Amino acid sequence: ILSWCSSRHNADLSEATLITTPGVVSGIGAVINALTDENDGILIMEPVYHPFRRMIEVNKRRTVVSELSLNDGYYTLNMKDIEEKIVNEAVKMVIFCTPANPIGRVWTIQELKQVADVCQKHGVILISDEIHMDFVFPQAKHHMLVTLNPAYRDFVITLISASKTFNLADTHTSQLFVYNQTYVEKIEQIYARLGITRQSGFALEAQAAAYRNGHQYVDDVNAVILENKKIVETILEPTKIKITKSEGLYLLWLDFRAYKKDVNDIMDLLLNKAHVWLINGEVFGKSGTGFFRMNIASDPMLVKEACTRMAAVFNNLI
Ligand SMILES: Cc1ncc(COP(=O)(O)O)c(C=O)c1O
């Protein structure tokens, strides 16, 4: 894992404590339990991967939302709002998704530092979910947030997994990288209390084999994703469906708002006319209304077929 992070992302995590967790979401749950108390404010930037909110709520913490800004089909962080919310809503923790699901932004060094610096300034713990780090288009680069400044080691907790990169979700093995030893102890206590103290040997072998031998595989997958993205762009071009500008991920965030239709009507058209299932963007937060998330980690022929069907339904729709 360390050599993967080093060779693919130029990141040296060798001094961090590695804690194994069954999943990234359960890792986030463990960190929330270990380092915050009931009713503490935890900030997320929506639209974002919906289990962040679920983990905050099931653990009876307070969800504080900062909406991302969308200009000309491109999402950016609303730093002024983030800082105001951190201060005014007594935020103790931020859960950050980098690269970002569902919007496909690969945050720049400057953006990452803005988030980390504001957390540092206000004594906020920062969870950096980097599970999508290996799906980045050629024009962008993923930077592991904690490596951008040695001072970030005190308050940043990084989560990664082979589950997305190598399609190994069913091995239920992911990693937390933690430098702050007080946090390490508290997080390990949570797993000890749950009796989660050993991993599946099969999972560890699968993961090791993937990280050792999977470089070409991941390059090839990324090439197919890029090809699929071009297919979607070309076929949906004549429609009013807008594809938000992304720099990575195998997920596209499609904007159907130009049709000025109720979300349920769009759903109905997709499902019952085009016979294509996309995820309703509303699950990722209120600002996801009118958007749908499309997974393009698939055979180009299937992607082409899905888009052709969607175009046939939406092309001439007023
Ligand atoms: C941002 C993000 N974090 C975590 C996960 C899931 O992680 P796990 O299955 O390891 O809990 C996903 C899966 O979609 C994801 O997109």
The ligand as an SDF file (V2000), in Angstrom:
LIG
                    3D

 16 16  0  0  0  0  0  0  0  0999 V2000
  -16.5050    8.5620   -1.3730 C   0  0  0  0  0  0  0  0  0  0  0  0
  -16.7740    7.1540   -0.9780 C   0  0  0  0  0  0  0  0  0  0  0  0
  -16.4010    6.7150    0.2480 N   0  0  0  0  0  0  0  0  0  0  0  0
  -16.6380    5.4370    0.6310 C   0  0  0  0  0  0  0  0  0  0  0  0
  -17.2760    4.5430   -0.2080 C   0  0  0  0  0  0  0  0  0  0  0  0
  -17.5900    3.1340    0.2500 C   0  0  0  0  0  0  0  0  0  0  0  0
  -16.6100    2.6300    0.9910 O   0  0  0  0  0  0  0  0  0  0  0  0
  -16.7830    1.2050    1.7360 P   0  0  0  0  0  0  0  0  0  0  0  0
  -17.5900    0.3330    0.8350 O   0  0  0  0  0  0  0  0  0  0  0  0
  -15.3790    0.7810    1.8970 O   0  0  0  0  0  0  0  0  0  0  0  0
  -17.4570    1.5090    3.0070 O   0  0  0  0  0  0  0  0  0  0  0  0
  -17.6700    4.9590   -1.4720 C   0  0  0  0  0  0  0  0  0  0  0  0
  -18.3950    4.0200   -2.3580 C   0  0  0  0  0  0  0  0  0  0  0  0
  -19.1530    4.3760   -3.2010 O   0  0  0  0  0  0  0  0  0  0  0  0
  -17.4150    6.2900   -1.8660 C   0  0  0  0  0  0  0  0  0  0  0  0
  -17.7810    6.7240   -3.0710 O   0  0  0  0  0  0  0  0  0  0  0  0
  1  2  1  0
  2  3  1  0
  2 15  2  0
  3  4  2  0
  4  5  1  0
  5  6  1  0
  5 12  2  0
  6  7  1  0
  7  8  1  0
  8  9  2  0
  8 10  1  0
  8 11  1  0
 12 13  1  0
 12 15  1  0
 13 14  2  0
 15 16  1  0
M  END
$$$$
